[in-house]
Amino acid sequence: MRFLHRDGTTVHLSYSANVHPADTLDGLLGRLRAYGEPVRRRLGLERLGIGLWLAADTVRDLDATPRALAALRGDLDRRGLEVVTLNGFPYQGFGGQRVKYRVYRPDWAQAQRYEHTLALARILAALLPEDAAEGTISTLPLTWRTVYDDERAARARTALADLGGRLDDLADATGRSIRIALEPEPGCALETTAEAIEPLRAIGHDRIGICVDTCHLATSFEEPGPAFAALAAAGIPVVKSQLSAALHAEHPDRPVVRAALAAVGAHGESRFLHQTRSPAADGLRGTDDLGPALAGGALPETGPWRALFHVPLHATPAAPLTATLPVLNEALAHLVGGERALTGHLEVETYAWQALPPALRPRTAEQLVDNIAAELSFARDLLTEHGLKELP
C-alpha cells in the first residue's frame, strides 16, 4: 500500500514475508501464489507491498542468474505485488524448527554478511518499481553482544563504510538508490537506538542508517519521542521502520500473570528467542529468553516486564497480558504524523503467527491470509489516523 504524507513523501506500507519463509526460489514463488496475491485480493488492492526475505542460497542464485531474477520480477508484477524493501537480517533457515541464536550469524565482522547484503542490494535494484524513489534493506545491528570486541567492531565498521561506497557505485550504474538500515535489538551489540548513534556516526555514510522496530523499541523501554529526537540531532536517518508490538506484563509477580507468561512458551514455541526486559533501579535488566526470566532471580519480580514476541497488531493478547500498541502509535506520530515524514518505508513484521498458542494459530493458508490482511487493515487505519492519505 502507498500513502501520501503532507510533505509530499510517498510512504510505502509492506508486510514482511518472514511470516511464510521459503528457502528456495521455487518455494518463494509458491508463497507469493499462496499468500501474497490472495492477501492483495482480500484487501481489494491493485498492488500490495511485500517485504521479501530471501535465503542465502536463493540470493546467490538470483544474483548469478539474470533469467531467474527477471522471472521473479515478472511473477511479482503478474500478481500485483511490489517490493521496495528486503529483510536482510536472517541469513538462512528462518523457517527452521529452532532459529534462536542462529539468526545472528554471520555477523558484520564476517565477509559472508557483506557479500550477502551487497547481493541483496543488486537484487533489490532490479526488483524496484519504476516509480519508487529508493529501496531499503534492514539488517542485524552488527552482531550478538557476546562475540563483540574491538577487533570485530572495527571490521564491522569498515565493512559497512565500504558497503556505502559500493551502494553509491550501484546507484551510478543503475539509477537505483539502495540504503541499508541497522536494526537495534535487545541482546545485540546495538540494543537500542541510542546505542546505534555513535557506531552509525563512525560509519559516516548517508546510505547506512537505522531501522526502528517498534517491538524492539518497546522491549527496551525506549520512549519514542526522545529516541527520534536523539536520532535527528545526530543526523542519523531512519531508513525504515518495522511496525510491531511486544508482549507486556504489568505485574509479573502475580500468579495469574506468571501463568499467562508461561503459557506463551508452553506450546512447543522453541523457534525464536524472546528477550525479556524490565526497568530496575540500576538500569534495564534482562534475559535472553522468557524461560530464564520466569525461572526467577534475573528480573525484578514486581515488573513491568516486556518480552520480544511480535504480537499481531490487531490481535490483543488475552488478559492479564497486553501488547505495546501505545508505543507503536506514539512512534508513528513521530515517523509520519509530523510536518515531515521521517521515513518512507514501513513494514508490518509479524512472523509469530505459528508461534502463538494453538488456539490462536492459523490452521490453513486461507486463515493466515485473513490474518495478514486484517493486520494490514489495522496498520492502514493507524496511518490514516495520523494524517496520511491512501493512494490508489
N, C-alpha and C positions, 0 to 999 in steps of 0.2 A: 504494500500500500504506500501511496505517496501523499504527502501533506504539504501545504504551503504555509510557511511562517510569515509573520507580519513584516519581517525584514527582507522577504523575497527568497529566502532559502527553501529549497525543496528538501523536506525531511522524509527519509525512507524508513518504513517500518517493515521488518522482515521477521520470520520465525526461524529458529535455529534447527537445522536438520539433525543436530545431535540427538533429538528425540527418537529418531529412527535411523541409527547409523548403519552404514554399509561399508564393507572392507574392500569391495571391488567396484569397477566401473559398471559392470552389469547389475550388481546389487544396487548401486546408486540410481541407475536408470529405472530399476524396478520400484524403488522407494518414491521416486518422482511420480511414477504412474499410480502407485497405490495410495499415496498420501498427498503429495504436493498439489497435483491437479485437482483432486477431489476437495481439498481444503479451499482452493480458489473458487471452485464452483459453489461450494457450500456458502461462501461469503458473498456470492453474486458479483465477483470482480472480473474485469477483463485481464488484469495482470496482478500477480502476487509476488512480493519479495520473499526470497528464501535464502537464509544464510547457510551456505554449504559447509559441511565438514568433509574433507577428503583425506582418506587414509594414505599413509606414506607410499604404499605400492601404487595406488591409484594416481597419486601426484606424479610419480616417476613415469607412469605410462602416458598420462595426458601431456606431460611436458615434452616427452620424447616423440609423441605421435600426433602430428597436426591433424590427421584424419579423425582420430578419436576425440580430440578437443573440439573439432568442428561438429562432430556428431552430438556431443554433449550440448553445445550451444544450440544446435538445431532442435534437439529434444526439448530444451528449456523453452525455446520460442514457440514450438508447437503446443506446449502445454500451458502457455500464458504465464510462465514463471520468469522472474528476472533476478539476477544475482549482482548485488553491489558490495557484498561483504562475505568474507570467509571466516570461519572459526579455525584458526591455526594453532590453538592451544593443544588439544590431544594430537599425538603423532600417529598412533595406530592402536588398534584393539579397544576402541572406546565402547564397542558393543559386547565386550567380553564379560565373563561371569564375575571377574574380580579386577577392577581397574585400580582403585586405591592409589598408592604412590606411583604406579607406573605412568600415570598421566603427566608427570613432571619430567619425564625422560624422552628424548635427550633434552638437555637444557641449553641456555645460550652460551655456555662455555665450550660446547661441543660443536664440531663442524656440521654434523647432520642437521642440527636445528637451523643453522644459517642457510644451508643449501635447500632444505625443505621449504623455508619461508620465501626464499628468492624464487623458487619454482612456483610456489603458490601465487606470488605476485605476477609472474608471467602468465599463468593460467587465468587469473582474475582479469588481467588487462584484455584478454581475448574474450572473456565472458560478459564484460560490462555492457549494458545497454548503450546504444549510440548517444543518447541524450543524457547520460549520467555524468556528473562532473568529476567524480573520483570513485575509487574503490578502496575498501579498508580490510585489514586483516588483524584480528585480535590474536594475541599470543601470550605465552606464560610470562610472569614477572621475573625473569632471569632464571630462577632455579628454586628448588625446595631449599629451605633455610639451612638444613644440616650439612649440606655439601658446599656451602658458600664461604669462600675465603678470599683474601686479597688477590691472589693469582687468578682465580676463576672470575672474580668481579672484573678485573682488568680485561680478561679475554672476552667476557660478555659485552663490555662497553665497546671494545674495539670492533667486535663483530657487528654490533648494531649501528655504530657510526659508519662502518664500511657499507653496510646494507643501505643506509640512507643515500650514499653516493650511487650505488647500483640502481636504486629506485629513480634517482634523477636521470640516469642514463636510459632507463626503461621509458620514462616519460618523454625524453627527447626522441627515442626511436619509434614509439607507438602513438604518442599524443595522449596517453592514458596515465592519469595520476593515481598512484597507489600509495597508501600510507599504512604504517604499522602501529598497533596500539598495544602497549604492555598492560596486562590486566591484573592489578593487585589482588591478592587472595590470601586469606589467613593461612599461616603456616609456611608461606613462601618467603624468599629473600625480601620482597617488597609486599608487605602485608596490607598496607593502607595507601590511600592516595598521597598522604603526607610523606610516607617513606619513599614514594616514587619520584618526588620532585627533584632531589639532588642528583640521583642517577640519570634522569632524563636531561637535566641541565648539563651534566658531564658529557652525555652523548652529543647533545647540541646540534640536532638536525631536525628541521621542521617537518620532515616526513615520519618522524618517530615520536609518538605521543602516548596518550593514555586511553585505556578502555575502562570506563567506570561501570562495574557490575553492581547493581543496586542491592543484590543479595549479599555480596561480599562487603559492600559499604555498611550495610545494616549489621551483619555478623560482627564486624569490628567496632560497632557502636560509634561510627563516624557520623557526625551531623552534616547533612548535605550542604547547608549554607556555608559554613566555614571551609569545608573541603573544596567546593568550587571556587570560593573567593581566593583561597591559597593557590590553587592551580592557575587562576587568572593572573594573580600578582606575580607568579613565577614565569608566566608566559608559556605554560605547558598546555598544548592543545588537547581538547577532548575529542579524540579521533572518532570514538564510537562509544555507545553505551548499551549495556545489556539490561533489559528490564526483567527483573526477577525479584522474588521475595524470600526471606529467610523464615525459619521457624522460631517463634518467640515463646518463652515460658516465663511468666512474670513471677511466679512463686514456686521455684523448683524444690523447695523444702517440703511442700505439701504432698502427701502420699498420692493423691489423685493426679497431680501434675507429673510426679515421677513415673507413675504407671503409664500415663499418656506418652511421655517421652520414651520410655522403654518399649512401648508398642511400635514406635517408629522403626526400630531396628529388629523387632522380634519376628518379622515375617520373611526371613531369608534375605534381607537387604544388606548384602555384603559387597556390593559392587563399588560403591563410592565412599570416599572419606566425607564425614560430616563434622568438620571442625566446629568446636563449640567454644564460645567466649562469654565472659562475664566481667563487668567492671568491678574493681576492688580498690581498697584504699591505696594500695601500692601500684596501681595501674591495671591495665587489662590483663586478665589471666585466661588461659585457655588450654584445651586438649586437642589432639589431632583428630579425635573421633568422638562420637556421642557416648559410646560404651565406657571409655575411661572417665568421662565426666560423671556418668551415673554411678560408677564404682565408688566415688566419694574421695574427698581429700584434695582434689585438684582445683576445684572452683568453690567460690563462696556458696554456701548452701542456700542462702536467702535470695540469691539472684539479683536481677533477672539473668536468664541465660538466653543466648541465641545460637542456633545451630545452622550451619551451611547446608541447608536442604532446600533445593529450589522448589518452593511451594507453588503450584499452579495459581496464576494471578486471580482467577475467578472462582477458585475452589477454596473457600475459607476453611482452615482446619477446625475440627470439632473441639468445642470447649473441653478442657480449660486452656488449650493451646491457641495461639493466634499467629498470624503472619505479619510481616513488617511492611504491609502496604502503605502505612503513613510515610515511611522513609522513601519508598518508591515515588509516591505522589509529590513529596517535597523535592525530591531530586528532579522530577520532571518540571516542576515550577522553575527551577534554575536552568535546566537544559534547554527547554523550549518555551517556557512561559513568560520570559522577559522580552525586552525590546530587541534582543539579538539572540539568535539560535547558537548555542554553544557547540552543537554537533548536528550533522545531517543524517547520521546513521544510528538507528535504534533497532535492537534485535530482542525479541522475546526468546529467552533461553531457558525453557523448562524442559529438561531432559529426564525428569524424575518420575514420569508417569508410571513406568513399570517398576519403580522402587516404592510406590505407595503401598499401604496395607491392601491386601487382596480385594476387599470390598470396594475400594476406590479405583482399582486399576481398570483401564480399558481392556475388555476381553477380546475385541475384534478390531480389525482395521477401521471399520466404519465408526466404532466408538472413539478410537483415537482421533480420527478425522474430526468428529464432532467436538471433541475437547480442544484440539488445536484451534479450530475455528472459533469456538466460544472464547478462548483466551485472547485471540487476536481481536475479537469484537470488543472485549473488555478493555484492551490496550487502546484501541481506536477511540473508544468513548473517553478515556482519560486524556488523550491528546486533544480531542476537540474541546474538552472542558478547559484545557489550558490555552485555547485560542487558535489552534491550528485548523486549517480548512482542508478537508479531504479533497484530493484531486481525482478526476476520473481516470 
